[in-house]
């Protein structure tokens, strides 16, 4: 067979992301400037986004294609010229492509300036610096360093007065980290380079929750990787409809209020989101098919922070909790499902459908196993090398593999270990990885108590166990989580009476910690304890975090189908659109008549 090389004037930039409509292999965004107005009535954001793109080819196309989703676009300019543009029909789940006609091909390396309403290359393989100029009647936070507020405009004709808030992001970041918040916000210091922001009524509790640990977390992470690059690290505690535990937006982690539990039991969420400052934000997965490079690494770093501050046993304790989350996800999908692989195929699929604990926990186990195989001392030399090599860049799993092999190329022992690793199985085998030999010292007492409850639940008269408050004296909240998850996995549910005894003895049903009360409610729903039905439905009206909402709805549907449907309909508009869509699938499957 004869092959011919491509002509010298043709540039080949194969795209790595199947979940985009843009032609980002021809043009790459280098800077984004968002000039926007926020109006609380009638709830809209409008303005102009200016993006600078660099041509990656030798004038091989006269069209620029960008990603959009549900935008009203009035005009598009290239430089100072109005140009023709076409908003294509929506191609679910990717939105609608915006095709912009350029007057002439753009030579390789040349920049073009394009201005329109909030349109971008929407994939993690493209990073740019940002400027935010946001006008609002209430304080604004954005994904950058604050540069002050100015240009006051007095209110008139019933419209409120506004200020212009400026932020600059000098570090290139992917567009999914573009975040703006505005509202009735108050702030307090939680460290020398950190503040917490939230509603005025919630500020005191949030400050107490985070002020003891935040700086310790940052310093521990810096020793593992290298100095924090983003200058300041702050936390914005969002309203309860926020669907995630946290979102790692640069400078401002967006956090669920469910971690403000009054016992500092859930601040490890902050350790996780902080770890994204290196993994995900500085070093990003090239596409969502390689999401484990963001979340697996971040979970690994989070647990290294825990080990540095609390001791090595706490890392494995967290990993055991994570293994249970992995089991839940694999059970939901099925052990042979594509979405249980470390590297998934998302061609023609909605990345949100693949979202689960798999990339977090299977990714963590892979990195943890590499550490154990190579030895912690050697592995710790690789960590800063990896994050330096891909700093401000994106990569895929094959880049990771080649970088690891290259780093240890001159180490005969390490090279031998890596050469014997089944990389295809690591990347593409569905289901569970080999379970590491975790230190169980912190969970053994939890399992022992669960065993006593299981013996009691058999009702054969052989158990003389009498539950009492002292059973869990001195426990961490997460030890109760392990205990409750063990009970959830009993082959047979507890009796209604036993559920009520557990609630009275351990006060789980009255806890302010949603990690505890949600699991207790699931146990009660499985037991068909009707005293739990309404409290569970009420919790679903107060909490929008998918980690709790989705499993609670699934159990409520089994226990009381009509109450589950009624609860969802009552709270439909409370839930974030992503959460709402996921719960609709859980409750109604693909029945379009039950969806909004």
C-alpha positions as CSV (number, residue, x, y, z in Angstrom):
1,X,0.0,0.0,0.0
2,X,1.3,3.5,-0.9
3,X,0.5,6.3,1.4
4,X,1.1,10.0,0.7
5,X,1.8,12.6,3.3
6,X,-0.6,15.5,3.4
7,X,0.4,18.7,1.5
8,X,2.7,20.9,3.4
9,X,0.1,23.7,3.5
10,X,-2.5,21.5,5.2
11,X,-2.7,21.5,9.0
12,X,-4.2,18.5,10.7
13,X,-5.6,19.1,14.2
14,X,-7.8,16.1,15.0
15,X,-10.5,17.1,17.5
16,X,-10.4,15.2,20.8
17,X,-13.9,16.1,22.0
18,X,-17.0,14.3,20.5
19,X,-19.4,16.5,22.4
20,X,-19.1,19.8,20.6
21,X,-20.5,21.3,17.4
22,X,-17.7,23.8,17.0
23,X,-14.8,23.6,14.6
24,X,-12.2,24.1,17.4
25,X,-9.7,22.2,15.4
26,X,-9.6,25.3,13.1
27,X,-9.9,28.1,15.6
28,X,-9.0,28.3,19.2
29,X,-10.2,30.9,21.8
30,X,-7.4,32.8,23.5
31,X,-9.3,35.5,25.4
32,X,-12.9,36.2,26.4
33,X,-14.4,39.5,27.5
34,X,-17.9,39.4,28.9
35,X,-19.8,42.7,29.2
36,X,-23.1,41.8,30.7
37,X,-26.1,43.3,32.6
38,X,-28.0,41.4,35.2
39,X,-31.7,42.2,35.7
40,X,-33.5,40.5,38.5
41,X,-36.8,41.5,37.0
42,X,-37.5,40.1,34.4
43,X,-34.7,37.6,35.4
44,X,-32.4,38.0,32.4
45,X,-28.7,38.4,31.6
46,X,-27.9,40.4,28.4
47,X,-24.9,42.1,26.8
48,X,-22.0,41.3,24.6
49,X,-19.2,38.7,24.7
50,X,-16.0,39.5,22.8
51,X,-13.8,36.5,22.0
52,X,-10.4,36.5,20.4
53,X,-9.6,33.4,18.4
54,X,-6.4,32.2,16.8
55,X,-6.4,30.4,13.5
56,X,-4.8,27.0,13.7
57,X,-4.8,26.3,10.0
58,X,-3.6,28.0,6.8
59,X,-6.9,29.6,5.9
60,X,-8.6,26.3,5.3
61,X,-12.1,27.5,6.2
62,X,-14.1,30.6,5.8
63,X,-16.6,29.6,8.5
64,X,-16.3,29.8,12.3
65,X,-18.7,27.4,14.2
66,X,-19.4,27.9,17.9
67,X,-21.5,26.2,20.5
68,X,-24.7,27.8,21.8
69,X,-27.7,26.7,23.9
70,X,-31.0,28.6,24.1
71,X,-29.6,32.1,23.3
72,X,-31.2,35.0,21.7
73,X,-28.6,36.5,19.3
74,X,-29.2,39.9,17.7
75,X,-26.0,40.4,15.7
76,X,-22.5,39.2,15.3
77,X,-19.5,41.3,14.5
78,X,-16.0,40.2,13.3
79,X,-13.8,43.1,14.1
80,X,-16.0,46.2,13.4
81,X,-18.0,44.5,10.6
82,X,-21.4,43.0,10.9
83,X,-21.3,39.5,9.3
84,X,-23.8,36.9,8.2
85,X,-24.5,34.1,10.7
86,X,-26.8,31.1,11.0
87,X,-28.1,29.5,14.1
88,X,-28.5,25.9,13.2
89,X,-31.3,23.6,14.5
90,X,-30.7,22.1,17.9
91,X,-28.8,18.9,17.9
92,X,-29.6,17.3,21.3
93,X,-27.8,17.0,23.6
94,X,-25.3,19.5,22.2
95,X,-27.3,22.6,21.6
96,X,-27.2,24.6,18.4
97,X,-24.2,25.4,16.3
98,X,-23.6,29.1,15.4
99,X,-22.1,29.3,12.0
100,X,-20.4,32.7,11.2
101,X,-19.3,33.6,7.7
102,X,-15.8,35.1,7.5
103,X,-15.0,37.4,4.6
104,X,-11.9,35.5,3.8
105,X,-9.8,32.6,5.2
106,X,-7.6,33.4,8.1
107,X,-3.9,32.6,8.0
108,X,-2.4,30.3,10.6
109,X,-1.5,32.2,13.7
110,X,-3.6,35.3,13.0
111,X,-6.2,36.5,15.4
112,X,-9.8,37.4,14.8
113,X,-12.1,39.4,17.1
114,X,-15.7,38.2,17.3
115,X,-18.5,39.9,19.4
116,X,-22.0,38.5,20.2
117,X,-24.2,37.5,23.1
118,X,-22.5,34.8,25.3
119,X,-21.4,32.3,22.7
120,X,-18.2,30.2,23.1
121,X,-16.3,27.1,22.2
122,X,-17.8,24.9,24.9
123,X,-15.4,22.1,25.6
124,X,-12.6,21.6,28.2
125,X,-10.0,21.3,25.5
126,X,-10.1,25.0,24.9
127,X,-8.9,27.5,27.5
128,X,-8.7,31.3,27.5
129,X,-8.1,34.2,29.8
130,X,-11.2,36.3,30.8
131,X,-12.3,39.7,31.7
132,X,-15.7,40.2,33.3
133,X,-17.5,43.6,33.3
134,X,-20.8,42.9,35.0
135,X,-23.5,45.5,35.9
136,X,-25.9,44.6,38.6
137,X,-28.0,46.2,41.4
138,X,-26.5,43.7,43.8
139,X,-23.0,42.5,44.6
140,X,-21.3,40.3,41.9
141,X,-18.8,37.5,42.1
142,X,-17.2,36.1,39.0
143,X,-14.4,33.6,38.0
144,X,-11.5,36.0,38.4
145,X,-9.7,38.4,40.6
146,X,-11.8,41.3,41.7
147,X,-10.8,44.7,40.3
148,X,-13.4,46.8,42.0
149,X,-16.7,48.4,41.4
150,X,-17.3,51.7,39.6
151,X,-19.6,53.7,37.2
152,X,-22.6,54.0,39.5
153,X,-25.8,54.6,37.6
154,X,-28.7,56.0,39.7
155,X,-32.1,54.2,39.5
156,X,-34.9,55.7,37.6
157,X,-38.3,54.8,36.0
158,X,-38.7,52.1,38.6
159,X,-35.4,50.5,37.7
160,X,-32.8,50.0,40.5
161,X,-29.4,51.7,40.7
162,X,-26.5,49.6,39.5
163,X,-22.7,49.3,39.8
164,X,-20.2,47.9,37.3
165,X,-18.2,45.1,38.8
166,X,-14.9,44.1,37.2
167,X,-12.9,40.8,37.4
168,X,-9.9,39.6,35.6
169,X,-8.8,36.0,35.1
170,X,-5.1,35.9,34.0
171,X,-4.9,32.1,34.0
172,X,-6.4,30.4,30.9
173,X,-9.5,28.3,31.9
174,X,-12.1,26.2,30.1
175,X,-15.5,27.8,29.5
176,X,-17.3,25.5,31.9
177,X,-15.6,27.4,34.7
178,X,-17.2,30.7,33.5
179,X,-19.4,31.6,36.5
180,X,-21.2,34.7,37.7
181,X,-23.2,35.1,40.9
182,X,-25.1,38.2,42.0
183,X,-27.4,38.7,45.0
184,X,-27.8,39.8,48.6
185,X,-24.4,38.7,49.7
186,X,-22.3,39.1,52.8
187,X,-18.8,38.0,53.5
188,X,-16.4,37.1,56.3
189,X,-12.7,36.1,56.5
190,X,-12.0,32.4,56.9
191,X,-8.2,32.6,56.4
192,X,-5.4,34.9,55.3
193,X,-6.3,34.4,51.6
194,X,-9.9,33.2,51.9
195,X,-13.4,34.6,52.5
196,X,-16.8,33.0,52.7
197,X,-19.8,34.6,50.9
198,X,-23.4,33.8,51.5
199,X,-26.7,35.4,52.5
200,X,-26.5,37.7,55.6
201,X,-28.6,35.3,57.7
202,X,-26.4,32.3,56.9
203,X,-23.0,34.0,57.3
204,X,-22.2,33.3,60.9
205,X,-22.8,29.6,60.5
206,X,-20.8,29.4,57.3
207,X,-17.9,31.3,58.8
208,X,-17.7,28.9,61.7
209,X,-17.9,25.8,59.5
210,X,-14.9,26.8,57.3
211,X,-12.6,29.0,59.3
212,X,-10.8,26.2,61.1
213,X,-9.7,24.1,58.1
214,X,-9.5,26.2,54.9
215,X,-5.9,27.5,55.2
216,X,-4.7,24.2,56.5
217,X,-6.2,22.5,53.4
218,X,-4.4,24.9,51.1
219,X,-1.0,24.5,52.8
220,X,-1.3,20.7,52.7
221,X,-2.2,20.7,49.0
222,X,0.8,23.0,48.2
223,X,3.2,20.5,49.8
224,X,1.8,17.7,47.7
225,X,1.8,19.5,44.4
226,X,3.1,23.1,44.3
227,X,2.1,26.6,45.4
228,X,-1.5,27.7,44.8
229,X,-1.7,29.6,41.6
230,X,-5.0,31.5,41.8
231,X,-4.0,34.1,44.5
232,X,-7.2,33.8,46.6
233,X,-9.5,30.9,47.5
234,X,-13.0,31.8,48.5
235,X,-16.3,29.9,49.1
236,X,-19.7,31.0,48.0
237,X,-22.5,29.1,49.8
238,X,-25.4,28.9,47.3
239,X,-29.1,28.5,47.9
240,X,-30.3,24.9,48.6
241,X,-31.4,24.2,45.0
242,X,-27.7,23.9,44.0
243,X,-27.4,20.4,42.5
244,X,-23.8,19.5,43.4
245,X,-21.7,19.3,46.6
246,X,-19.5,22.0,45.1
247,X,-18.4,23.5,41.8
248,X,-14.7,24.4,41.5
249,X,-15.0,27.8,39.8
250,X,-11.6,29.6,40.1
251,X,-11.2,31.9,43.1
252,X,-14.8,31.1,44.2
253,X,-15.8,27.6,45.0
254,X,-19.6,27.3,44.8
255,X,-20.8,25.1,47.6
256,X,-24.0,23.5,48.7
257,X,-25.5,24.6,52.0
258,X,-25.8,21.0,53.0
259,X,-22.1,21.1,54.0
260,X,-22.9,23.7,56.6
261,X,-24.1,21.2,59.1
262,X,-23.0,22.7,62.4
263,X,-20.4,20.0,63.1
264,X,-17.7,20.6,60.5
265,X,-18.3,17.0,59.4
266,X,-18.6,17.8,55.7
267,X,-15.8,20.3,55.1
268,X,-13.9,17.7,53.2
269,X,-16.1,18.9,50.3
270,X,-13.9,22.1,50.4
271,X,-10.8,19.9,50.3
272,X,-12.2,18.4,47.2
273,X,-13.1,21.6,45.5
274,X,-9.8,23.2,46.5
275,X,-7.9,20.3,44.9
276,X,-9.6,21.2,41.6
277,X,-7.4,24.3,41.7
278,X,-4.7,22.0,40.4
279,X,-6.7,19.1,38.9
280,X,-9.4,20.3,36.5
281,X,-8.7,24.0,36.6
282,X,-5.0,24.2,35.9
283,X,-4.7,20.8,34.3
284,X,-8.0,19.8,32.5
285,X,-9.4,16.7,30.8
286,X,-9.5,17.2,27.1
287,X,-13.0,15.9,26.9
288,X,-15.7,14.4,29.2
289,X,-14.7,10.9,28.0
290,X,-11.6,11.4,30.1
291,X,-13.4,13.0,33.1
292,X,-11.5,10.8,35.5
293,X,-8.4,12.9,34.9
294,X,-10.3,15.8,36.6
295,X,-12.3,13.9,39.2
296,X,-10.1,10.9,39.9
297,X,-7.0,13.1,40.5
298,X,-9.1,15.6,42.6
299,X,-10.5,12.8,44.8
300,X,-6.9,11.5,45.2
301,X,-5.6,14.9,46.2
302,X,-8.5,15.5,48.5
303,X,-7.7,12.3,50.4
304,X,-4.0,13.1,50.5
305,X,-5.0,16.4,52.2
306,X,-7.1,14.4,54.7
307,X,-4.1,12.1,55.4
308,X,-1.8,15.1,55.9
309,X,-4.1,16.8,58.4
310,X,-5.9,13.9,60.2
311,X,-3.7,10.8,59.6
312,X,-3.4,8.1,57.0
313,X,-6.3,6.1,58.4
314,X,-8.6,8.9,57.5
315,X,-7.6,8.7,53.9
316,X,-8.5,5.0,53.7
317,X,-11.7,5.6,55.7
318,X,-12.8,8.2,53.1
319,X,-11.8,5.7,50.3
320,X,-14.0,3.0,51.9
321,X,-17.0,5.4,51.8
322,X,-16.1,6.2,48.2
323,X,-16.0,2.5,47.4
324,X,-19.6,2.2,48.5
325,X,-20.5,5.2,46.2
326,X,-18.8,3.3,43.4
327,X,-20.8,0.2,44.2
328,X,-24.0,2.2,44.0
329,X,-23.1,3.6,40.6
330,X,-22.1,0.3,39.1
331,X,-25.2,-1.3,40.5
332,X,-27.4,1.4,38.9
333,X,-25.7,1.2,35.5
334,X,-24.9,-2.6,35.5
335,X,-21.4,-4.1,35.6
336,X,-21.1,-4.3,31.8
337,X,-22.3,-0.8,31.1
338,X,-20.1,1.6,29.1
339,X,-20.4,4.3,31.8
340,X,-18.7,2.1,34.3
341,X,-15.4,2.3,32.3
342,X,-12.6,4.7,33.3
343,X,-12.5,6.0,29.7
344,X,-16.0,6.1,28.2
345,X,-17.3,6.5,24.7
346,X,-19.6,9.6,24.6
347,X,-20.1,9.8,20.9
348,X,-23.7,10.8,20.3
349,X,-24.4,10.7,24.0
350,X,-25.2,13.3,26.7
351,X,-22.3,13.6,29.1
352,X,-24.7,14.4,31.9
353,X,-26.2,10.8,31.5
354,X,-22.7,9.4,32.3
355,X,-22.3,11.5,35.5
356,X,-21.8,9.2,38.5
357,X,-19.2,8.3,41.1
358,X,-17.3,6.1,38.6
359,X,-14.8,8.7,37.4
360,X,-14.3,9.9,40.9
361,X,-13.8,6.6,42.7
362,X,-12.6,4.4,39.9
363,X,-10.2,7.2,39.0
364,X,-9.0,7.4,42.6
365,X,-8.5,3.7,42.9
366,X,-6.3,3.7,39.7
367,X,-4.1,6.5,41.1
368,X,-4.0,5.0,44.6
369,X,-3.0,1.7,43.1
370,X,-0.2,3.3,41.1
371,X,1.1,4.9,44.3
372,X,1.1,1.5,46.0
373,X,2.8,-0.2,43.0
374,X,5.5,2.4,42.5
375,X,6.0,3.4,46.1
376,X,4.9,6.6,47.7
377,X,8.3,8.3,47.5
378,X,8.6,7.8,43.7
379,X,5.0,8.6,43.1
380,X,5.3,11.8,45.0
381,X,8.0,12.9,42.6
382,X,5.7,12.3,39.7
383,X,2.8,14.4,41.0
384,X,4.4,17.9,40.7
385,X,6.0,16.8,37.4
386,X,2.6,15.9,36.0
387,X,0.9,19.1,37.1
388,X,3.8,21.2,35.8
389,X,3.9,19.4,32.4
390,X,0.2,20.1,31.7
391,X,-0.2,23.4,33.6
392,X,-2.7,25.6,31.8
393,X,-3.3,22.7,29.3
394,X,-5.7,19.9,28.6
395,X,-4.9,16.2,28.1
396,X,-6.4,12.8,27.6
397,X,-5.7,9.5,29.2
398,X,-3.1,8.6,26.5
399,X,-1.2,11.7,27.3
400,X,-1.3,10.7,31.0
401,X,0.0,7.2,30.2
402,X,2.9,8.5,28.0
403,X,3.9,11.1,30.6
404,X,4.0,8.5,33.3
405,X,6.0,6.1,31.3
406,X,8.4,8.8,30.1
407,X,9.0,10.0,33.7
408,X,10.1,6.6,34.9
409,X,11.9,5.6,31.7
410,X,15.3,5.6,33.4
411,X,14.0,3.8,36.5
412,X,14.3,0.1,35.7
413,X,12.1,-1.2,38.6
414,X,9.3,1.4,38.0
415,X,9.4,0.8,34.2
416,X,9.1,-2.9,34.7
417,X,6.0,-2.4,37.0
418,X,4.4,-0.1,34.5
419,X,5.1,-2.4,31.5
420,X,3.3,-5.2,33.2
421,X,0.2,-3.1,33.9
422,X,-2.8,-4.0,31.8
423,X,-3.6,-0.5,30.5
424,X,-6.4,-1.6,28.3
425,X,-8.2,-3.2,31.3
426,X,-7.5,-0.1,33.4
427,X,-9.0,2.2,30.8
428,X,-11.7,0.1,29.1
429,X,-12.8,-2.7,31.4
430,X,-16.3,-2.0,32.7
431,X,-17.4,-2.7,36.3
432,X,-15.2,-2.8,39.3
433,X,-11.4,-2.4,39.5
434,X,-9.5,-4.6,41.9
435,X,-10.4,-3.4,45.4
436,X,-7.3,-2.1,47.3
437,X,-6.5,-3.4,50.7
438,X,-7.7,-0.4,52.6
439,X,-7.0,0.2,56.3
440,X,-10.3,-0.7,58.0
441,X,-9.5,0.5,61.5
442,X,-12.0,3.3,61.5
443,X,-14.8,1.3,59.9
444,X,-14.5,-1.9,61.9
445,X,-16.5,-0.5,64.8
446,X,-19.2,0.6,62.3
447,X,-19.4,-2.8,60.8
448,X,-19.6,-4.4,64.2
449,X,-22.6,-2.3,65.2
450,X,-24.2,-3.0,61.8
451,X,-23.7,-6.7,62.4
452,X,-25.6,-6.4,65.7
453,X,-28.5,-4.7,63.9
454,X,-28.5,-7.3,61.2
455,X,-28.7,-10.1,63.9
456,X,-31.5,-8.2,65.6
457,X,-33.4,-7.7,62.3
458,X,-33.6,-11.4,61.7
459,X,-36.1,-11.6,64.6
460,X,-35.2,-15.2,65.5
461,X,-34.8,-14.4,69.2
462,X,-31.0,-15.1,69.2
463,X,-30.0,-11.5,69.6
464,X,-30.1,-9.7,73.0
465,X,-28.9,-6.4,71.5
466,X,-30.6,-3.3,72.8
467,X,-29.8,-0.2,70.8
468,X,-28.8,2.9,72.9
469,X,-27.2,6.3,72.4
470,X,-23.9,5.0,73.8
471,X,-23.5,2.8,70.7
472,X,-22.2,5.7,68.7
473,X,-20.6,7.8,71.4
474,X,-17.3,9.4,70.1
475,X,-18.1,8.6,66.5
476,X,-17.4,10.9,63.6
477,X,-20.4,11.7,61.6
478,X,-18.9,9.8,58.7
479,X,-18.7,6.7,60.8
480,X,-22.4,6.9,61.1
481,X,-22.5,7.3,57.3
482,X,-20.6,4.0,57.0
483,X,-22.9,2.3,59.5
484,X,-26.1,3.5,57.8
485,X,-24.8,2.4,54.3
486,X,-24.1,-1.0,55.7
487,X,-27.6,-1.2,57.0
488,X,-28.9,-0.1,53.6
489,X,-27.2,-3.1,52.1
490,X,-28.8,-5.7,54.3
491,X,-30.4,-8.4,52.3
492,X,-33.7,-7.7,54.0
493,X,-34.9,-4.4,55.3
494,X,-35.3,-3.5,58.9
495,X,-38.8,-3.8,60.4
496,X,-40.8,-0.6,60.9
497,X,-40.4,-0.9,64.6
498,X,-36.6,-1.2,64.3
499,X,-36.4,1.9,62.0
500,X,-38.2,3.9,64.7
501,X,-36.0,2.5,67.5
502,X,-32.9,3.5,65.5
503,X,-34.2,7.0,65.0
504,X,-35.0,7.4,68.7
505,X,-31.7,5.9,69.9
506,X,-29.3,7.7,67.5
507,X,-31.3,10.9,66.6
508,X,-30.6,10.4,62.9
509,X,-34.0,11.6,61.9
510,X,-33.5,14.9,63.7
511,X,-29.9,15.5,62.5
512,X,-29.0,18.7,60.7
513,X,-26.4,16.7,58.8
514,X,-28.1,15.7,55.5
515,X,-25.6,13.0,54.9
516,X,-27.1,11.2,57.9
517,X,-30.8,12.0,57.7
518,X,-31.1,11.2,54.0
519,X,-29.6,7.8,54.5
520,X,-31.7,7.1,57.5
521,X,-34.8,8.1,55.5
522,X,-33.8,5.7,52.8
523,X,-33.6,2.9,55.3
524,X,-37.1,3.9,56.6
525,X,-38.5,4.0,53.1
526,X,-37.1,0.6,52.3
527,X,-38.8,-0.7,55.4
528,X,-42.1,0.9,54.4
529,X,-42.1,2.9,57.7
530,X,-44.9,5.3,56.9
531,X,-43.8,7.7,59.6
532,X,-40.8,8.4,57.3
533,X,-42.7,9.2,54.1
534,X,-43.7,12.8,54.8
535,X,-40.4,13.8,56.4
536,X,-38.6,12.4,53.4
537,X,-40.9,14.3,51.1
538,X,-40.3,17.5,53.1
539,X,-36.6,17.1,52.9
540,X,-36.9,16.8,49.1
541,X,-38.5,20.2,49.2
542,X,-35.6,21.7,51.1
543,X,-32.6,20.1,49.4
544,X,-31.7,20.2,45.7
545,X,-28.3,18.3,45.9
546,X,-28.6,15.4,43.5
547,X,-26.5,13.2,45.8
548,X,-29.5,13.1,48.1
549,X,-32.4,13.9,45.9
550,X,-32.0,11.1,43.3
551,X,-31.7,8.1,45.7
552,X,-34.4,9.5,48.0
553,X,-36.8,9.9,45.1
554,X,-36.0,6.4,43.9
555,X,-36.8,4.9,47.3
556,X,-39.9,7.1,47.7
557,X,-41.2,6.0,44.4
558,X,-41.0,2.3,45.5
559,X,-42.7,3.1,48.8
560,X,-45.4,5.5,47.7
561,X,-45.5,6.2,44.0
562,X,-48.1,8.9,44.1
563,X,-46.3,10.8,46.9
564,X,-43.1,10.7,44.9
565,X,-44.8,12.1,41.8
566,X,-46.7,14.7,43.9
567,X,-43.5,15.8,45.7
568,X,-41.7,16.2,42.4
569,X,-44.4,18.3,40.8
570,X,-44.6,20.5,43.9
571,X,-40.9,21.2,43.8
572,X,-40.2,21.0,40.1
573,X,-39.3,24.7,39.8
574,X,-37.2,24.5,42.9
575,X,-34.7,22.0,41.4
576,X,-31.9,23.1,39.1
577,X,-32.6,22.1,35.5
578,X,-29.9,19.4,35.5
579,X,-31.3,17.9,38.7
580,X,-34.9,18.2,37.4
581,X,-34.0,16.3,34.2
582,X,-32.2,13.5,36.1
583,X,-35.1,13.0,38.5
584,X,-37.6,13.0,35.6
585,X,-35.6,10.1,34.1
586,X,-35.5,8.3,37.5
587,X,-39.3,8.7,38.0
588,X,-40.7,8.6,34.6
589,X,-38.1,7.0,32.3
590,X,-38.5,8.2,28.8
591,X,-42.2,9.0,29.0
592,X,-42.5,12.4,27.3
593,X,-46.0,13.0,28.7
594,X,-44.6,13.3,32.2
595,X,-41.9,15.9,31.4
596,X,-42.1,19.6,31.3
